[in-house]
Amino acid sequence: MIDERTEEIAKIIVNSAFKVHKNLGPGLLERVYEVCLAYEISKAGLEVQSQIDVPIIYDGVTLKEKLRLDLIVENTVIIEVKAVEIVNPVWQAQIISHLKLTENQLGFLINFNVPLIKNGIKRFINTRSNY
């Protein structure tokens, strides 16, 4: 179960995605949507970080390579931004893996290249996180 604060953050993320899509529509590059989404989320009063590296800890060892996240909101919710015609199932696995590696509860895969943004938002819950 997701805590109340994380649900509040999730609502702001979804509302922000709707605003960005309403203003820009489909057909632009991923980076444009990512920057605009980060702006809308921060405008709503949340801390959002873009293109951050997260250490990979495997078998108790911090490895040299880093995990790159598109967006992370309030150090709690991960967002993977796409602008593609067809969502590759590997991206869904990717967001689930990101949640496991970061031990975060909630993640979104948001594809802006859709006529209706509600069809481009996928929500993922990490059932193994320590919350």
C-alpha positions in Angstrom: 0.0 0.0 0.0 1.2 3.5 -0.9 1.4 6.1 1.9 -0.8 9.2 1.7 2.1 11.6 1.0 3.3 9.5 -1.9 -0.3 9.4 -3.3 -0.4 13.3 -3.1 2.9 13.4 -5.0 1.5 11.0 -7.6 -1.6 13.2 -8.2 0.6 16.2 -8.8 2.7 14.2 -11.2 -0.3 13.0 -13.2 -1.9 16.5 -13.2 1.4 18.0 -14.4 1.6 15.4 -17.2 -1.9 16.4 -18.3 -0.9 20.1 -18.3 2.2 19.5 -20.4 0.4 17.3 -22.9 -2.5 19.8 -23.2 -0.1 22.6 -23.9 2.4 20.8 -26.2 0.5 17.8 -27.6 2.3 14.8 -29.0 5.1 14.7 -31.5 8.0 16.4 -29.7 11.3 15.0 -28.4 11.5 13.2 -25.0 13.8 15.9 -23.6 11.2 18.6 -24.2 8.6 16.8 -22.3 11.0 15.9 -19.5 12.0 19.5 -19.0 8.5 20.8 -19.1 7.2 18.1 -16.8 10.0 18.8 -14.3 9.0 22.5 -14.5 5.3 21.8 -13.9 6.1 19.5 -10.9 8.4 22.1 -9.4 5.8 24.8 -10.0 3.4 22.7 -7.9 5.9 23.0 -5.0 7.7 19.6 -5.2 11.4 18.9 -5.4 12.2 17.3 -8.7 15.6 16.2 -10.0 16.4 15.4 -13.6 18.9 13.0 -15.2 20.4 12.0 -11.8 22.9 9.2 -11.3 22.0 6.7 -8.5 24.6 4.3 -7.2 24.2 0.6 -8.0 24.6 -1.5 -4.9 24.9 -5.2 -5.7 25.9 -8.0 -3.3 26.7 -5.3 -0.7 29.1 -3.5 -3.0 28.7 -0.1 -4.5 29.6 -0.5 -8.2 31.4 2.1 -10.4 28.5 2.3 -12.9 25.5 4.4 -12.0 21.8 4.1 -12.7 20.4 7.1 -14.6 16.9 8.3 -13.7 14.9 10.6 -16.0 13.2 12.3 -13.1 12.8 11.7 -9.4 10.3 13.6 -7.3 10.7 14.3 -3.6 13.3 11.5 -3.6 10.3 9.2 -3.6 8.7 8.8 -7.1 10.6 7.8 -10.2 9.4 9.0 -13.6 10.6 7.5 -16.9 9.6 9.9 -19.8 9.0 8.6 -23.3 7.8 10.1 -26.6 7.3 7.1 -28.8 4.6 5.5 -30.9 4.9 2.0 -29.3 6.0 1.5 -25.7 8.5 -1.3 -25.5 7.8 -3.8 -22.7 11.4 -3.6 -21.7 10.8 -0.1 -20.4 8.2 -1.4 -18.1 10.7 -3.9 -16.7 13.2 -1.0 -16.5 11.0 1.1 -14.3 10.3 -1.9 -12.0 14.1 -2.6 -11.8 14.7 1.1 -11.0 12.2 0.9 -8.2 13.9 -2.2 -6.8 17.4 -0.8 -7.0 16.4 2.5 -5.4 13.9 0.9 -2.9 11.3 3.6 -3.9 7.6 2.8 -3.7 6.2 4.3 -6.8 7.2 4.9 -10.4 5.6 6.2 -13.6 6.2 5.5 -17.2 4.8 8.5 -19.1 4.6 8.4 -22.9 3.7 11.8 -24.3 3.4 10.6 -27.9 -0.3 9.7 -27.6 -3.5 11.4 -28.6 -4.9 11.2 -25.0 -2.3 11.4 -22.2 -4.4 9.2 -19.9 -3.4 6.3 -22.3 0.3 7.2 -21.9 0.6 7.0 -18.2 1.5 3.7 -16.5 1.9 3.4 -12.8 4.2 0.9 -11.1 4.4 -0.1 -7.4 7.4 -1.7 -5.8 6.0 -4.4 -3.6 9.5 -5.1 -2.2 10.4 -1.6 -0.9 11.1 -1.0 2.7 8.2 1.4 3.5 
